[in-house]
């Protein structure tokens, strides 16, 4: 009976010690992951990735605006008078030009940003 109790104590101690080291290893892994995340947050690649995500969102919104502007489901165009049709087409064309100009502005701004980033990378001070 003594050996059984001793064996159970050894097993219980082994389980407790194993869980302690496993928890300690998880904390160390978490600390390493946090340190890597902090260093990646500051890296130029992550900054560029955030900028690309933002640009992607802007361009997506522009495309959505463009599609909404070209929506063929207009309220009964046949019933409109000639001046109302002309006004409607004029407003649609004006909005299309606004969207295109906004897209061009975003692309030019992105090109300037990329050029300045390349200049800074080429000229380390």
C-alpha positions as a Markdown table, in Angstrom:
| # | Residue | x | y | z |
|---|---|---|---|---|
| 1 | Unk | 0.0 | 0.0 | 0.0 |
| 2 | Unk | 2.9 | 2.3 | 0.8 |
| 3 | Unk | 4.3 | 1.9 | -2.7 |
| 4 | Unk | 0.9 | 2.7 | -4.3 |
| 5 | Unk | 0.6 | 5.9 | -2.3 |
| 6 | Unk | 4.2 | 6.8 | -3.1 |
| 7 | Unk | 3.5 | 6.1 | -6.8 |
| 8 | Unk | 0.4 | 8.3 | -6.8 |
| 9 | Unk | 2.4 | 11.1 | -5.1 |
| 10 | Unk | 5.1 | 10.8 | -7.7 |
| 11 | Unk | 2.5 | 10.9 | -10.6 |
| 12 | Unk | 0.8 | 13.9 | -9.0 |
| 13 | Unk | 4.1 | 15.8 | -8.6 |
| 14 | Unk | 5.1 | 15.0 | -12.2 |
| 15 | Unk | 1.7 | 16.3 | -13.4 |
| 16 | Unk | 2.0 | 19.5 | -11.4 |
| 17 | Unk | 5.7 | 20.1 | -12.5 |
| 18 | Unk | 4.8 | 19.4 | -16.1 |
| 19 | Unk | 1.9 | 21.8 | -16.0 |
| 20 | Unk | 4.1 | 24.4 | -14.4 |
| 21 | Unk | 6.8 | 24.2 | -17.2 |
| 22 | Unk | 4.1 | 24.1 | -19.9 |
| 23 | Unk | 2.6 | 27.3 | -18.5 |
| 24 | Unk | 6.0 | 28.9 | -18.3 |
| 25 | Unk | 6.7 | 27.9 | -21.9 |
| 26 | Unk | 3.4 | 29.5 | -23.0 |
| 27 | Unk | 4.3 | 32.7 | -21.2 |
| 28 | Unk | 7.7 | 32.8 | -22.9 |
| 29 | Unk | 6.2 | 32.1 | -26.3 |
| 30 | Unk | 3.7 | 34.9 | -25.8 |
| 31 | Unk | 6.4 | 37.3 | -24.8 |
| 32 | Unk | 8.4 | 36.4 | -27.9 |
| 33 | Unk | 5.3 | 36.8 | -30.1 |
| 34 | Unk | 4.7 | 40.3 | -28.5 |
| 35 | Unk | 8.3 | 41.3 | -29.1 |
| 36 | Unk | 8.1 | 40.2 | -32.7 |
| 37 | Unk | 4.8 | 42.0 | -33.2 |
| 38 | Unk | 6.2 | 45.2 | -31.8 |
| 39 | Unk | 9.3 | 45.1 | -34.0 |
| 40 | Unk | 7.2 | 44.3 | -37.1 |
| 41 | Unk | 4.9 | 47.2 | -36.3 |
| 42 | Unk | 7.8 | 49.6 | -36.6 |
| 43 | Unk | 9.2 | 48.0 | -39.8 |
| 44 | Unk | 8.9 | 49.8 | -43.1 |
| 45 | Unk | 7.2 | 46.7 | -44.7 |
| 46 | Unk | 4.3 | 46.9 | -42.2 |
| 47 | Unk | 4.0 | 50.6 | -42.7 |
| 48 | Unk | 3.8 | 50.1 | -46.5 |
| 49 | Unk | 1.3 | 47.3 | -45.9 |
| 50 | Unk | -0.9 | 49.6 | -43.9 |
| 51 | Unk | -0.7 | 52.3 | -46.6 |
| 52 | Unk | -1.6 | 49.7 | -49.2 |
| 53 | Unk | -4.6 | 48.6 | -47.2 |
| 54 | Unk | -5.8 | 52.2 | -46.9 |
| 55 | Unk | -5.3 | 52.8 | -50.6 |
| 56 | Unk | -7.1 | 49.6 | -51.3 |
| 57 | Unk | -10.1 | 50.8 | -49.3 |
| 58 | Unk | -10.1 | 54.2 | -51.0 |
| 59 | Unk | -10.0 | 52.6 | -54.5 |
| 60 | Unk | -12.7 | 50.1 | -53.5 |
| 61 | Unk | -14.9 | 53.0 | -52.4 |
| 62 | Unk | -14.3 | 54.8 | -55.7 |
| 63 | Unk | -15.2 | 51.7 | -57.6 |
| 64 | Unk | -18.4 | 51.3 | -55.6 |
| 65 | Unk | -19.2 | 55.0 | -56.3 |
| 66 | Unk | -18.6 | 54.4 | -60.0 |
| 67 | Unk | -20.9 | 51.3 | -60.1 |
| 68 | Unk | -23.6 | 53.1 | -58.1 |
| 69 | Unk | -23.4 | 56.1 | -60.5 |
| 70 | Unk | -23.8 | 53.7 | -63.5 |
| 71 | Unk | -26.8 | 52.0 | -62.0 |
| 72 | Unk | -29.2 | 51.2 | -64.8 |
| 73 | Unk | -32.2 | 50.9 | -62.5 |
| 74 | Unk | -33.3 | 54.5 | -63.0 |
| 75 | Unk | -36.8 | 55.5 | -62.0 |
| 76 | Unk | -38.8 | 55.1 | -65.2 |
| 77 | Unk | -36.6 | 57.0 | -67.7 |
| 78 | Unk | -39.4 | 56.7 | -70.3 |
| 79 | Unk | -41.7 | 59.0 | -68.4 |
| 80 | Unk | -39.1 | 61.8 | -68.1 |
| 81 | Unk | -39.2 | 64.8 | -70.3 |
| 82 | Unk | -36.3 | 65.7 | -72.6 |
| 83 | Unk | -34.9 | 68.4 | -70.3 |
| 84 | Unk | -35.1 | 66.0 | -67.3 |
| 85 | Unk | -33.4 | 63.3 | -69.2 |
| 86 | Unk | -30.7 | 65.8 | -70.3 |
| 87 | Unk | -30.3 | 67.0 | -66.7 |
| 88 | Unk | -30.1 | 63.4 | -65.4 |
| 89 | Unk | -27.5 | 62.5 | -68.0 |
| 90 | Unk | -25.6 | 65.7 | -67.2 |
| 91 | Unk | -25.6 | 64.9 | -63.5 |
| 92 | Unk | -24.4 | 61.4 | -64.2 |
| 93 | Unk | -21.6 | 62.6 | -66.4 |
| 94 | Unk | -20.6 | 65.2 | -63.8 |
| 95 | Unk | -20.5 | 62.5 | -61.1 |
| 96 | Unk | -18.5 | 60.3 | -63.4 |
| 97 | Unk | -15.9 | 63.0 | -63.9 |
| 98 | Unk | -15.7 | 63.7 | -60.2 |
| 99 | Unk | -15.1 | 60.0 | -59.5 |
| 100 | Unk | -12.4 | 59.8 | -62.2 |
| 101 | Unk | -10.7 | 63.0 | -61.0 |
| 102 | Unk | -10.7 | 61.6 | -57.4 |
| 103 | Unk | -9.2 | 58.4 | -58.6 |
| 104 | Unk | -6.5 | 60.2 | -60.6 |
| 105 | Unk | -5.7 | 62.4 | -57.5 |
| 106 | Unk | -5.4 | 59.3 | -55.3 |
| 107 | Unk | -3.1 | 57.6 | -57.9 |
| 108 | Unk | -0.9 | 60.7 | -58.3 |
| 109 | Unk | -0.7 | 61.1 | -54.5 |
| 110 | Unk | 0.3 | 57.4 | -54.2 |
| 111 | Unk | 2.9 | 57.8 | -56.9 |
| 112 | Unk | 4.4 | 60.8 | -55.2 |
| 113 | Unk | 4.5 | 59.0 | -51.8 |
| 114 | Unk | 6.2 | 55.9 | -53.4 |
| 115 | Unk | 8.7 | 58.1 | -55.1 |
| 116 | Unk | 9.6 | 60.0 | -51.9 |
| 117 | Unk | 9.8 | 56.7 | -50.0 |
| 118 | Unk | 12.2 | 55.3 | -52.6 |
| 119 | Unk | 14.3 | 58.5 | -52.4 |
| 120 | Unk | 14.5 | 58.2 | -48.6 |
| 121 | Unk | 15.5 | 54.5 | -48.9 |
| 122 | Unk | 18.2 | 55.4 | -51.4 |
| 123 | Unk | 19.5 | 58.3 | -49.3 |
| 124 | Unk | 20.2 | 56.9 | -45.8 |
| 125 | Unk | 21.4 | 59.6 | -43.5 |
